Amino acid sequence: MDLPFSENYQLSDEFLRPTGYHKAKSSVKFDAAATLPGYPNIHLADTTHAASFIEKALCARDLENISSQLWVLTTQSSANINPLHRQKIKGREIVITEDPRLHLVWSYTRIFIQPLPRYLLSHAFWEVYLLHDNSPLGKRRDAVHKAAMGFLRTYHHLIQHESDFSIAQRDDHRLIPKEVTWQAFCQFMQKVSEIQDHEVSGRYHYGEIRLSRLNRYAPLLLHSRYYEQIHGQYAEYFARFYGPMLFVFAVMTTILSSMQVAMAVDQVASHRWSELWPFFRWFSVLGLFSTLVVAAFFVVVWLWMFTDEWMFAFRVRFAKKNAVEDVK
């Protein structure tokens, strides 16, 4: 395992190397005052708590567990990540999250992004926690290392221009520490951009993921009612059903009204306006037929979009498998 950046280009030197880290087999011992960069309440001397915190901050267990099925939910490419300026163009609000499960998960006009932790910008942190044979992370070291590599690589895609960098450092985002400069960030990212899929965890073989799809497939893949509940009230939850319900109601109302008109014309006994009866009858039939055609059109369009997405997913999956076999 290699470090994704050199010590000369590290963006943080706040992590204090513990005693004994030079020796591969010896245990590392932190000073009682040493804390995790960016988290003064996390004392490194309490190795169990610190290791648990770091693992939870970097590993998205739900997505890792279903990483082999994520091709069903999103484009099978780790580069499927829009830079921050493109997120703005798409009308998405950048919402800060500290939950790795939500990193790069988007919902309609929002995308959740986890800020870059200060400790991941430290060369010493990578040496001690993610590379040392006797890492405080223990058996989880390799898994956390791959998750950290994948997470770090996402910022190569998120920040590709100086405008992206400016967005990331806005006071309402703070995705990157304020003291980091654009030039220093570019130098830091030189080797990060070369990270390959086999070096990262399964979740980071993919980029952005739509929350609505995660929630839809959660009962099947995660055996849970939903992946993430973002509706705070019942009204917000049921609001998404209003459109389809009104559409069905309008279709049924139009059909029933057309049928009622057709039947009423046949039952009229008076001969007044008899020359208009055929018009009324055929107009009601035309309205009924048009309503059915429109309803069928929307159903067909939905089925076509659904089928097209699955066909695209299969094509990409087979292409990636063939590419791997060709390399072998």
N, C-alpha and C positions, 0 to 999 in steps of 0.2 A: 504494500500500500504506500502511495506517495502523497505528499502534501500538494494541494492545488495551487499553492503560491509560495514564493520564496520569502525568507525572513526579511529581506531588504524591502519588500513591497507590502509587508503587513500594514494594516490600517489601525491596529491597536496594539499597544505594548503594556496594557494594564495587567495582563495575566502574569502572576509571579510564579516562576518555576519552583516546584517543591524540592526538598532534599531527596536524593536517591533516584531521581528520574534518569540520570545518566546511565545507571546500571539496568540492563534489560530485565533481570530477574528479581531485582529488589523492589520492595513496595515503596510507593511514593508517600511522603509525609508533608502535609501542608502546614504552614504557620497558622496559628490560631486566629490571626487577624486577616488572613487571606480570604477574599470573597470573589465570587464569580463576576467578571467584568459586566457592568450594566445591571447587576443585581446585588446590591450591597447587603441584602438580607439573606443571601445564600452563602453560607460559610463553607469553604472547601474542606476544612478540617473534618466536617461531618460528611464523610465521603459517601455514605449511603444516601443521605438526603440530596446531596448535590448531584450524584449520578442519576437518581430517580428524576430529579427536576430536568436535567439535560435531556434525558431520554424522552420524557413527556413533551418537551419543547420542540423536539426535532422529528420524532417518529409518529406518523399517522397510521396507527395500527389497523384501523378499519379498512383503509384503502390498501395497506400492505397485504392484508388478509385476502382481499379480492382483486389483487393486482393482475392476476391472470385472466380475470373477466372484465377488466376495465375497457377492453377494446369494444365491448358492446355499448359503452356509454359515451365514448369520446373518440376523437381522431387519434390513431395510433402513432403518435409522434411526440417526442419530448420537446420539439421545437414549436408545438402548437400553443405558443404563448405570445400574446400581443404586447408590444412595448407600451409603456405607460401613456405615451401620447396617443397611441391608437385606442387605448381604453377610453380616453376622453372623446375621441372622434366617434366611437360607438355609443357614446352617451352613458357610459358606465361610471358610477360613483365608486371611488376607491375607498373601501372600508377596511380599517385596520383590525386584524385578528391576531391573537396570540395562540390560537389553536392550530396546530399543523394539519389537522383534518380539513380545515377550511381554506388552507392556502391555495390560491388560484381556482377556487370554486366560485362560480358566478351564478347570479340569479337575476334575470331580467335587466335592470338598470344598475346592478351592483356587482362588484367583484371583491372578494375578500383576499387580502394580501398580508402575509406575516412579515413584520419588519426584520431586517438583518441583525441578528444579535451581535453585540460587541465581541463576545468571546469567540465567535467564528472568524473574526477578523484578526485574531491573534495566532501567530505561528507557534508560540509556546503551548497554547491550549491544544492545538492539533497534535503536537508531539506527545503531550502528557495523557490526554484523554482518548485520542482517536488512533494513536500509533503505538503507544507504549505497550510492551508485552504484559505488564502488570497494571493495566489501566484500571482506575476506580470503577469503570463501567463493567468490568468483569467479562462475562460471556457475551454480553450485549454489545461489546465494543464494535465488532464488525458491522452489525446491523445499524448501529447509530452512525458509524463512519459513512456507510453508504447513503443513509438518509441525509446526512450533512452535506455530502458531495452533491447529491441531487438537488437539495434545497439551494445550495450556493449557485449551482448552475442555472437555476431559474432566473436569477438576477442578471445573468448574461443576456437573457432574452428580454427581460423587463426593462432593462436600461441599456439601450443601444445608442442613444444620442444624448447630447448635453441637455436637450429639452426634457428628456426622460429623467435625467439626473436632477434637474431643477424641480420637477414635480415630486420626485422621491424625497427631497429635502424640505418640502413645504412644511410649515408648522403644524398643519392639520394632518400630515401623513407621517413624517419622521421615519421613513423606511430605512434611511441610512443616517448614521450619526452626522450631526451638523458640521463638525470640524473637518470631515473628509472632503478633499477637493476632487474636482473632476479628473485632473491629471493623475492623482494618486489612485483613484478608483480604476481608471483605465489600466494602469500598470498592474494593479492587484488582480484584475480580471483576465490578464493575458493567458495564463495557464488554465484558468477556470473554463474558458471557452473550448478547451480541448478535451474536457471530460467526456468520456464515452458512456453509452447506456450500460455496458457491463460493469461499470464502476459505481453505479448508483442503485438505489433500492427500486423495487418494482413499481412503486407509485410514480416515481419520477421518470419512468419510461413514457409517461404521458404528461401533457401540459394542463391546460384549462379543462375543467369539468363542469358541466351544467348541473346545478343543484336539483332542478326539477327531475332530471333523469336519475340522480342518485336516490332521491326520495321515492321515485316510482319503482325502482328495482331493489330498494332496501329490504322489503319483505322476502324477496327471493334470494338475494345474495348475502344479506346481513342478518336475516331472520329478525328484523326489527320493523316497526311500523313506519319509520322514516329515518333518514340519515341525519338530518338537522331540521329542527322545527324553528322556523323564523317568524311564524305568525303569533303575535302576542295575544290576540283576542279572537273569539269565534267569528266576529264580523269579517275580519281580514281573511280568515280561512275559507269561509263560505262565499266570499266575494268573487273568487275565481270561477265559481259555478254559475254565476248569474248570467253571463253571456250565453253559454250553451243552453241553459234552461230557457232563456227568453227566445232563442232561436227555435228550439223545439216547439215552444208554445205558439210562436208566430206561425210556424209551418202547419201545426195541427189546427189552429184557428182558421187559417186560410182554406185548408182542405175542407173542414167541416162547413164553413160558410159557403163554399162553392157547391158542395153537395146539397146543402139546404136550398140554395137558389134553384138548382136544377130540379129538385123535387117539387118546389113550390110552383114552378112554371107549369109542370104537368098537372097540378091539382087545381089550377085556376079554372073556374067554370065560365067566367064571363068572357065574352068575345071582344071586349074593348082592348085596344092596343095589341090585337092578336098578331099583327105583322111584326111586332117587336119580340114576340116570344122566342122565335128561333135565335135571335141575337142574344137574348138573356141566357138561353140554354147553352149555346156554344161559347159564350163569354165565360160562363161558370166552369164549363169543361176545360176551356183554355187556361183559366186561372188555376184549376186543380192540376192540370198537366204541367204548367210552368213551375208551380211550387214543388212538385215532385222532381222535376228536372234540376232545379236549383239545389234542392236537398241532396240529390244523388251526386251532383257535381262536387259539392263540398266533401262528401264521403269519399268519392273517388280521389280527389286531390289529397285528402289526408292519407288514404291508403298508399297513394303513389309516393308521397314524401316519406312515409314510414318505411316502405319497401326500399326506396332509394337509399335511405340511410343505412339500412342493413346490408344492402348490396355493396355500398361503398366500404363499410366496415369489413366485410368479407374479402373484398378485393385488396384492401390495404394489408389485411392480416396475411393473406396468401402471398402477397408480394414480399412482405418482410420475412416470411418463412423461407421463400425461395432464395432471397438474398443471403440469409444465414447459411443455407445449405450450399450455396455457391462459394461462400467464403471457406467453408469446411472442405 
